[in-house]
Every structure is written in structure tokens, then in C-alpha cells.
Amino acid sequence: MASQAQGVRERTGLTASQAGRAAWTVSDDVRVAGPRAVGLFLAVAWNSRVPLLVWRMPGLPWLLDRVYESIARNRHRLPGQTPWCIEHPDACEPPPPA
């Protein structure tokens, strides 16, 4: 879910800053961010432990963290879809007052 959607941050307990810095996977007993969140999401979506195995390989978690950080820092330069709030203006939190 987009973190800008109404009530998402309140339900997940994430701040706007946390949600803006990384992708998150949140459940009742798990809160992970960044590449680990992506791996956990894929493991659940695919009903497979394979995406989680990379975290047991020496050096690979460090590498994935660096790649994720680089992509996160430069995501504004990457091609992508229309931002969530432009496509769904009625579902988004109102902007903070100036």
C-alpha cells in the first residue's frame, strides 16, 4: 500500500520520514525495511523461502543494502509510474499546511 494513502501510516506505526526512506513490510509481529522488506514481501507473495535465502549468503546482505540505498537515493531519476497521489487524489492524506 502507498504510505500516502489515508490511515496507512497510523495503522503501521510508521512516520512519514520512515515511509519516505524505504519500502516496508509490516505485520502484527514483523517490521522490516529496505531490501529485507522486499525479500519478505516476495517470499510471502510467491509462497517460497527462496527470496529469504540470500540473507544467509556471506556478503550478499551487505551488497543488497548498498544497492538498495543507491536506488533509494536516485529513485527520482528513474522512470516509473505516476505517483500514487496523482492517480488517487481522494485516497491520499492532505498535504501538511505550509
ROTOR-398996 format. One record per atom (N, C-alpha, C, O): x, y, z; atom name; residue number from 1; residue in three letters. Coordinates in steps of 0.001 Angstrom, whole numbers. Atoms other than C-alpha are relative to their C-alpha. Layout:
! ROTOR-398996
X/Y/Z/CA/NUM/ALA
...
***
This chain:
! ROTOR-398996
849/-1179/0/N/1/MET
0/0/0/CA/1/MET
888/1234/0/C/1/MET
1973/1230/582/O/1/MET
-744/-1256/8/N/2/ALA
1182/3505/-640/CA/2/ALA
-67/633/1384/C/2/ALA
-1130/677/2002/O/2/ALA
-22/-603/-1332/N/3/SER
2265/5227/2556/CA/3/SER
-792/1295/54/C/3/SER
-1147/1766/1135/O/3/SER
776/-1232/31/N/4/GLN
416/8336/1404/CA/4/GLN
-1493/-244/120/C/4/GLN
-2253/693/365/O/4/GLN
1428/313/-95/N/5/ALA
-2940/6532/1451/CA/5/ALA
-480/279/1416/C/5/ALA
244/54/2386/O/5/ALA
553/-388/-1292/N/6/GLN
-5186/7685/4265/CA/6/GLN
46/-1151/997/C/6/GLN
-418/-2254/711/O/6/GLN
-8/947/-1104/N/7/GLY
-4571/5853/7530/CA/7/GLY
1089/-1050/-30/C/7/GLY
1246/-1785/945/O/7/GLY
-1013/1062/94/N/8/VAL
-1708/3638/6324/CA/8/VAL
1082/182/1051/C/8/VAL
1438/-773/1741/O/8/VAL
-1079/-201/-984/N/9/ARG
976/5217/8491/CA/9/ARG
-507/-202/1423/C/9/ARG
215/-730/2269/O/9/ARG
551/205/-1343/N/10/GLU
-1298/5220/11521/CA/10/GLU
-146/-1493/307/C/10/GLU
171/-1936/1411/O/10/GLU
181/1449/-216/N/11/ARG
-2107/1504/11065/CA/11/ARG
1324/-731/149/C/11/ARG
1411/-1718/880/O/11/ARG
-1289/686/-36/N/12/THR
1538/564/10561/CA/12/THR
931/547/1063/C/12/THR
1926/-91/1408/O/12/THR
-864/-612/-998/N/13/GLY
3018/2906/13146/CA/13/GLY
1264/623/-582/C/13/GLY
2223/881/146/O/13/GLY
-1157/-607/655/N/14/LEU
5445/4377/10604/CA/14/LEU
-155/1512/-55/C/14/LEU
-1262/2032/-194/O/14/LEU
18/-1442/179/N/15/THR
6391/8025/10480/CA/15/THR
106/311/-1494/C/15/THR
463/-560/-2288/O/15/THR
-143/-411/1398/N/16/ALA
6335/9971/7214/CA/16/ALA
1456/-119/-431/C/16/ALA
1740/-493/-1568/O/16/ALA
-1430/101/320/N/17/SER
10133/10065/7359/CA/17/SER
405/-1453/-260/C/17/SER
1105/-1736/-1232/O/17/SER
-319/1423/202/N/18/GLN
10423/6275/7755/CA/18/GLN
-577/-490/-1324/C/18/GLN
111/-1161/-2093/O/18/GLN
655/467/1219/N/19/ALA
7938/5651/4948/CA/19/ALA
646/602/-1237/C/19/ALA
668/-39/-2288/O/19/ALA
-626/-643/1131/N/20/GLY
9735/8103/2677/CA/20/GLY
1383/-531/-323/C/20/GLY
1849/-404/-1456/O/20/GLY
-1366/488/204/N/21/ARG
13149/6487/3141/CA/21/ARG
81/-1409/-555/C/21/ARG
1068/-1754/-1205/O/21/ARG
-134/1408/375/N/22/ALA
12345/2842/2452/CA/22/ALA
-1358/-652/-201/C/22/ALA
-2385/-165/273/O/22/ALA
1169/875/80/N/23/ALA
9846/198/1453/CA/23/ALA
-74/-768/1319/C/23/ALA
958/-1076/1914/O/23/ALA
198/719/-1265/N/24/TRP
8394/-1590/4483/CA/24/TRP
-929/-1189/-205/C/24/TRP
-1848/-1148/-1022/O/24/TRP
940/1104/-142/N/25/THR
6785/-4938/5179/CA/25/THR
-359/-36/1472/C/25/THR
511/-196/2328/O/25/THR
455/-113/-1382/N/26/VAL
4681/-4711/8326/CA/26/VAL
-1135/-995/226/C/26/VAL
-2071/-1088/-568/O/26/VAL
1100/861/-438/N/27/SER
2552/-7308/10093/CA/27/SER
-98/154/1513/C/27/SER
581/997/2099/O/27/SER
151/-101/-1451/N/28/ASP
1465/-7861/13685/CA/28/ASP
1306/-247/740/C/28/ASP
1552/371/1776/O/28/ASP
-1220/357/-715/N/29/ASP
4832/-9355/14627/CA/29/ASP
1294/266/-757/C/29/ASP
2364/-134/-300/O/29/ASP
-1206/-261/800/N/30/VAL
7255/-8156/11912/CA/30/VAL
-49/1422/-546/C/30/VAL
-1080/1879/-1039/O/30/VAL
-168/-1317/630/N/31/ARG
8509/-4729/10833/CA/31/ARG
1409/39/-562/C/31/ARG
2380/119/191/O/31/ARG
-1315/-60/641/N/32/VAL
11350/-4686/8317/CA/32/VAL
-44/1013/-1130/C/32/VAL
-1088/1254/-1737/O/32/VAL
-93/-1041/1023/N/33/ALA
12565/-2042/5898/CA/33/ALA
1057/-351/-1026/C/33/ALA
1896/-1227/-813/O/33/ALA
-1035/111/1013/N/34/GLY
14597/-1794/2731/CA/34/GLY
-22/-1325/-732/C/34/GLY
-1085/-1896/-976/O/34/GLY
-59/1225/796/N/35/PRO
15819/-4829/853/CA/35/PRO
-558/-1223/737/C/35/PRO
-1070/-2146/103/O/35/PRO
580/1121/-759/N/36/ARG
14777/-7183/3665/CA/36/ARG
-1521/-3/-115/C/36/ARG
-2145/-1063/-167/O/36/ARG
1450/-105/178/N/37/ALA
11213/-5884/3333/CA/37/ALA
-410/-522/-1369/C/37/ALA
-1420/-1213/-1504/O/37/ALA
288/488/1359/N/38/VAL
11299/-6561/-399/CA/38/VAL
117/-1518/-46/C/38/VAL
-739/-2190/-622/O/38/VAL
-181/1454/-41/N/39/GLY
12655/-10079/201/CA/39/GLY
-1135/-696/722/C/39/GLY
-1630/-1722/256/O/39/GLY
1100/601/-751/N/40/LEU
9997/-10825/2819/CA/40/LEU
-1303/78/-798/C/40/LEU
-2075/-880/-831/O/40/LEU
1191/-139/841/N/41/PHE
7266/-9470/545/CA/41/PHE
-12/-1066/-1097/C/41/PHE
-1024/-1734/-1310/O/41/PHE
-77/996/1075/N/42/LEU
8457/-11685/-2317/CA/42/LEU
-195/-1415/533/C/42/LEU
-862/-2232/-102/O/42/LEU
156/1337/-588/N/43/ALA
8684/-14730/-36/CA/43/ALA
-1470/-299/282/C/43/ALA
-1945/-1405/21/O/43/ALA
1421/203/-301/N/44/VAL
5080/-14250/1077/CA/44/VAL
-812/-64/-1297/C/44/VAL
-1669/-934/-1454/O/44/VAL
767/-41/1248/N/45/ALA
3776/-13346/-2399/CA/45/ALA
175/-1279/-817/C/45/ALA
-774/-1779/-1420/O/45/ALA
-295/1205/776/N/46/TRP
5473/-16350/-4003/CA/46/TRP
-185/-1272/810/C/46/TRP
-43/-2371/273/O/46/TRP
120/1152/-891/N/47/ASN
4851/-18642/-1003/CA/47/ASN
1256/-878/-100/C/47/ASN
1185/-2092/-291/O/47/ASN
-1285/682/168/N/48/SER
8539/-19532/-1133/CA/48/SER
1038/611/939/C/48/SER
1027/1816/1189/O/48/SER
-1088/-493/-844/N/49/ARG
11559/-19268/1165/CA/49/ARG
1212/452/-816/C/49/ARG
2158/1014/-263/O/49/ARG
-1156/-309/847/N/50/VAL
13904/-18745/-1790/CA/50/VAL
451/1461/141/C/50/VAL
1650/1698/287/O/50/VAL
-472/-1376/-138/N/51/PRO
13907/-14903/-1548/CA/51/PRO
694/289/1341/C/51/PRO
1450/1254/1451/O/51/PRO
-616/-213/-1313/N/52/LEU
14967/-15219/2104/CA/52/LEU
1390/-631/105/C/52/LEU
2165/-279/994/O/52/LEU
-1287/694/-70/N/53/LEU
17958/-17465/1384/CA/53/LEU
1188/921/-235/C/53/LEU
2281/656/267/O/53/LEU
-1119/-907/278/N/54/VAL
20070/-14559/115/CA/54/VAL
563/614/1275/C/54/VAL
1730/1005/1305/O/54/VAL
-462/-605/-1258/N/55/TRP
20294/-13248/3692/CA/55/TRP
945/-926/757/C/55/TRP
1551/-505/1742/O/55/TRP
-918/950/-637/N/56/ARG
22295/-16357/4657/CA/56/ARG
1324/-109/-744/C/56/ARG
2240/-785/-278/O/56/ARG
-1217/83/806/N/57/MET
24948/-15893/1960/CA/57/MET
979/1084/441/C/57/MET
604/2256/489/O/57/MET
-973/-981/-474/N/58/PRO
28137/-14184/3196/CA/58/PRO
194/1144/-1005/C/58/PRO
415/920/-2195/O/58/PRO
-247/-1174/808/N/59/GLY
28490/-10651/1893/CA/59/GLY
-1190/495/-798/C/59/GLY
-1253/1679/-1130/O/59/GLY
1131/-406/836/N/60/LEU
25229/-10616/-56/CA/60/LEU
-939/979/707/C/60/LEU
-1396/1924/62/O/60/LEU
839/-1014/-659/N/61/PRO
23137/-8793/2593/CA/61/PRO
639/1394/-45/C/61/PRO
-59/2384/-267/O/61/PRO
-691/-1288/63/N/62/TRP
25760/-6026/2689/CA/62/TRP
-154/598/-1399/C/62/TRP
-473/1778/-1541/O/62/TRP
104/-467/1376/N/63/LEU
25726/-5768/-1108/CA/63/LEU
-1426/466/-319/C/63/LEU
-1611/1519/-928/O/63/LEU
1389/-382/256/N/64/LEU
21918/-5691/-1277/CA/64/LEU
-361/1302/711/C/64/LEU
-1097/2123/165/O/64/LEU
237/-1261/-707/N/65/ASP
21834/-2935/1357/CA/65/ASP
575/1174/-781/C/65/ASP
-80/2210/-897/O/65/ASP
-634/-1091/764/N/66/ARG
24252/-809/-728/CA/66/ARG
-769/280/-1290/C/66/ARG
-976/1439/-1650/O/66/ARG
759/-183/1245/N/67/VAL
22304/-1395/-3954/CA/67/VAL
-1327/693/305/C/67/VAL
-1726/1619/-401/O/67/VAL
1280/-601/-373/N/68/TYR
19016/-555/-2224/CA/68/TYR
182/1477/342/C/68/TYR
-606/2314/-101/O/68/TYR
-261/-1390/-366/N/69/GLU
20490/2643/-732/CA/69/GLU
236/859/-1231/C/69/GLU
-259/1983/-1313/O/69/GLU
-282/-742/1227/N/70/SER
21763/3719/-4148/CA/70/SER
-1276/244/-798/C/70/SER
-1490/1349/-1296/O/70/SER
1262/-155/729/N/71/ILE
18390/3114/-5802/CA/71/ILE
-908/983/730/C/71/ILE
-1533/1835/98/O/71/ILE
860/-901/-773/N/72/ALA
16543/4887/-2980/CA/72/ALA
452/1452/-150/C/72/ALA
-383/2348/-271/O/72/ALA
-519/-1364/154/N/73/ARG
18818/7942/-3278/CA/73/ARG
-280/572/-1386/C/73/ARG
-412/1786/-1538/O/73/ARG
132/-459/1379/N/74/ASN
18316/8123/-7039/CA/74/ASN
-1345/-327/-633/C/74/ASN
-1495/-209/-1849/O/74/ASN
1272/438/581/N/75/ARG
14728/6954/-7463/CA/75/ARG
-714/1118/-753/C/75/ARG
-1490/843/-1668/O/75/ARG
625/-1114/727/N/76/HIS
13636/10434/-8575/CA/76/HIS
516/92/-1439/C/76/HIS
-114/733/-2280/O/76/HIS
-559/-7/1348/N/77/ARG
15845/9903/-11649/CA/77/ARG
-456/-1199/-832/C/77/ARG
-258/-1225/-2046/O/77/ARG
401/1228/683/N/78/LEU
14389/6501/-12521/CA/78/LEU
-1373/160/-639/C/78/LEU
-2236/859/-107/O/78/LEU
1345/-49/596/N/79/PRO
11474/6056/-14904/CA/79/PRO
-955/-783/890/C/79/PRO
-559/-1747/1546/O/79/PRO
951/733/-829/N/80/GLY
8344/4948/-13168/CA/80/GLY
-1413/395/-313/C/80/GLY
-1687/1134/-1258/O/80/GLY
1412/-273/182/N/81/GLN
4639/5111/-12857/CA/81/GLN
-352/1345/624/C/81/GLN
437/1931/1365/O/81/GLN
510/-1233/-583/N/82/THR
2602/8155/-11959/CA/82/THR
-89/-177/1516/C/82/THR
-571/-1207/1988/O/82/THR
93/120/-1460/N/83/PRO
2879/8848/-8219/CA/83/PRO
-1414/-293/487/C/83/PRO
-2396/149/-110/O/83/PRO
1260/466/-574/N/84/TRP
120/7347/-6079/CA/84/TRP
-1012/1134/171/C/84/TRP
-2163/991/-242/O/84/TRP
952/-1064/-308/N/85/CYS
-1445/10648/-5011/CA/85/CYS
-519/721/-1244/C/85/CYS
-1600/1309/-1204/O/85/CYS
499/-591/1244/N/86/ILE
-1725/11928/-8585/CA/86/ILE
-1074/-907/-594/C/86/ILE
-2086/-430/-1109/O/86/ILE
988/948/537/N/87/GLU
-3560/8763/-9642/CA/87/GLU
-1212/-160/910/C/87/GLU
-2313/-432/432/O/87/GLU
1068/238/-984/N/88/HIS
-5646/8533/-6436/CA/88/HIS
-122/1182/954/C/88/HIS
93/1008/2153/O/88/HIS
4/-1176/-880/N/89/PRO
-6105/12076/-5080/CA/89/PRO
-976/-109/1170/C/89/PRO
-723/455/2234/O/89/PRO
971/125/-1097/N/90/ASP
-9163/11127/-2993/CA/90/ASP
459/-964/1082/C/90/ASP
-77/-947/2190/O/90/ASP
-459/988/-969/N/91/ALA
-7258/8331/-1245/CA/91/ALA
1209/474/799/C/91/ALA
1677/-233/1692/O/91/ALA
-1236/-467/-628/N/92/CYS
-4305/10458/-128/CA/92/CYS
-251/926/1174/C/92/CYS
-1276/1602/1263/O/92/CYS
16/-930/-1123/N/93/GLU
-3592/12319/3072/CA/93/GLU
130/1407/-573/C/93/GLU
820/1609/-1572/O/93/GLU
-177/-1362/481/N/94/PRO
-3945/16061/2645/CA/94/PRO
1431/461/287/C/94/PRO
2033/20/1266/O/94/PRO
-1348/-478/-254/N/95/PRO
-616/17880/2346/CA/95/PRO
49/800/1301/C/95/PRO
-949/1407/1690/O/95/PRO
-96/-773/-1244/N/96/PRO
680/19459/5567/CA/96/PRO
-104/1495/-305/C/96/PRO
294/1942/-1380/O/96/PRO
122/-1441/239/N/97/PRO
-85/23171/5977/CA/97/PRO
1365/637/-152/C/97/PRO
2334/225/487/O/97/PRO
-1278/-671/274/N/98/ALA
2625/25487/4698/CA/98/ALA
407/947/1096/C/98/ALA
1458/1582/1005/O/98/ALA
***
